[in-house]
């Protein structure tokens, strides 16, 4: 972030790239929510519900994690991971399209 906002390292004709800054903030926010909810689930499973009663193959912490999977607490980490994955792929694809549109003869060099 400091590299994006630092006026010394920025070219004078570009200015602050607010789109890239908001993209970066969104990605870090999604990862932070993913990590926080995953750690909360791990804490609940292995500390509070270590003797969770369930079917024999999934007793204990794994049984608790399997039982909360369809609930909101189990869906949030999966959703945040998916959104961050899509944003990361979108960033890679958009930068690829940006390179080809700024250099029209790149398609001839690739073939």
C-alpha positions as semicolon CSV with decimal commas, in nm:
position;residue;x (nm);y (nm);z (nm)
1;X;0,000;0,000;0,000
2;X;0,283;0,239;0,075
3;X;0,420;0,176;-0,273
4;X;0,087;0,271;-0,428
5;X;0,038;0,587;-0,220
6;X;0,398;0,715;-0,194
7;X;0,429;1,023;-0,419
8;X;0,808;0,988;-0,453
9;X;0,789;0,655;-0,638
10;X;0,487;0,745;-0,848
11;X;0,510;0,875;-1,202
12;X;0,376;1,225;-1,243
13;X;0,137;1,140;-1,528
14;X;-0,040;0,849;-1,354
15;X;-0,151;0,972;-1,012
16;X;-0,299;0,751;-0,742
17;X;-0,454;0,434;-0,880
18;X;-0,765;0,414;-0,663
19;X;-0,903;0,113;-0,847
20;X;-0,596;-0,094;-0,763
21;X;-0,597;0,033;-0,405
22;X;-0,962;-0,065;-0,353
23;X;-0,894;-0,402;-0,516
24;X;-0,604;-0,463;-0,278
25;X;-0,809;-0,357;0,026
26;X;-1,094;-0,590;-0,079
27;X;-0,858;-0,885;-0,121
28;X;-0,691;-0,829;0,216
29;X;-1,031;-0,787;0,381
30;X;-1,159;-1,115;0,237
31;X;-0,845;-1,299;0,349
32;X;-0,868;-1,146;0,697
33;X;-1,231;-1,253;0,739
34;X;-1,143;-1,601;0,607
35;X;-0,855;-1,645;0,853
36;X;-1,047;-1,504;1,150
37;X;-1,351;-1,727;1,097
38;X;-1,137;-2,033;1,027
39;X;-0,941;-1,980;1,348
40;X;-1,265;-1,925;1,540
41;X;-1,403;-2,255;1,406
42;X;-1,081;-2,434;1,499
43;X;-1,095;-2,289;1,849
44;X;-1,458;-2,389;1,892
45;X;-1,396;-2,739;1,757
46;X;-1,075;-2,834;1,935
47;X;-1,123;-2,652;2,266
48;X;-1,494;-2,613;2,336
49;X;-1,628;-2,921;2,152
50;X;-1,346;-3,174;2,175
51;X;-1,592;-3,438;2,301
52;X;-1,868;-3,360;2,051
53;X;-2,111;-3,656;2,030
54;X;-2,168;-3,773;1,676
55;X;-2,141;-4,083;1,459
56;X;-1,826;-4,287;1,533
57;X;-1,630;-4,192;1,219
58;X;-1,666;-3,819;1,291
59;X;-1,673;-3,784;1,667
60;X;-1,498;-3,497;1,843
61;X;-1,368;-3,186;1,666
62;X;-1,419;-3,323;1,315
63;X;-1,779;-3,409;1,395
64;X;-1,838;-3,057;1,523
65;X;-1,684;-2,903;1,211
66;X;-1,898;-3,128;0,992
67;X;-2,212;-3,034;1,187
68;X;-2,161;-2,656;1,144
69;X;-2,065;-2,677;0,776
70;X;-2,418;-2,591;0,647
71;X;-2,462;-2,312;0,905
72;X;-2,354;-1,950;0,859
73;X;-2,032;-1,992;1,059
74;X;-1,929;-2,275;0,826
75;X;-2,030;-2,098;0,504
76;X;-1,848;-1,767;0,566
77;X;-1,488;-1,901;0,531
78;X;-1,577;-2,089;0,214
79;X;-1,746;-1,783;0,064
80;X;-1,454;-1,552;0,152
81;X;-1,204;-1,796;0,002
82;X;-1,410;-1,819;-0,318
83;X;-1,443;-1,440;-0,349
84;X;-1,070;-1,389;-0,292
85;X;-0,991;-1,661;-0,545
86;X;-1,212;-1,492;-0,805
87;X;-1,057;-1,151;-0,736
88;X;-0,706;-1,294;-0,771
89;X;-0,797;-1,460;-1,102
90;X;-0,964;-1,141;-1,220
91;X;-0,652;-0,940;-1,138
92;X;-0,434;-1,178;-1,338
93;X;-0,669;-1,184;-1,637
94;X;-0,727;-0,807;-1,637
95;X;-0,353;-0,739;-1,636
96;X;-0,314;-0,978;-1,930
97;X;-0,581;-0,794;-2,126
98;X;-0,425;-0,460;-2,032
99;X;-0,091;-0,567;-2,181
100;X;-0,240;-0,687;-2,508
101;X;-0,454;-0,377;-2,554
102;X;-0,163;-0,138;-2,494
103;X;0,065;-0,326;-2,735
104;X;-0,133;-0,406;-3,051
105;X;0,140;-0,610;-3,218
106;X;0,177;-0,855;-2,927
107;X;-0,054;-1,109;-3,090
108;X;0,178;-1,137;-3,388
109;X;0,478;-1,189;-3,159
110;X;0,302;-1,465;-2,967
111;X;0,219;-1,662;-3,282
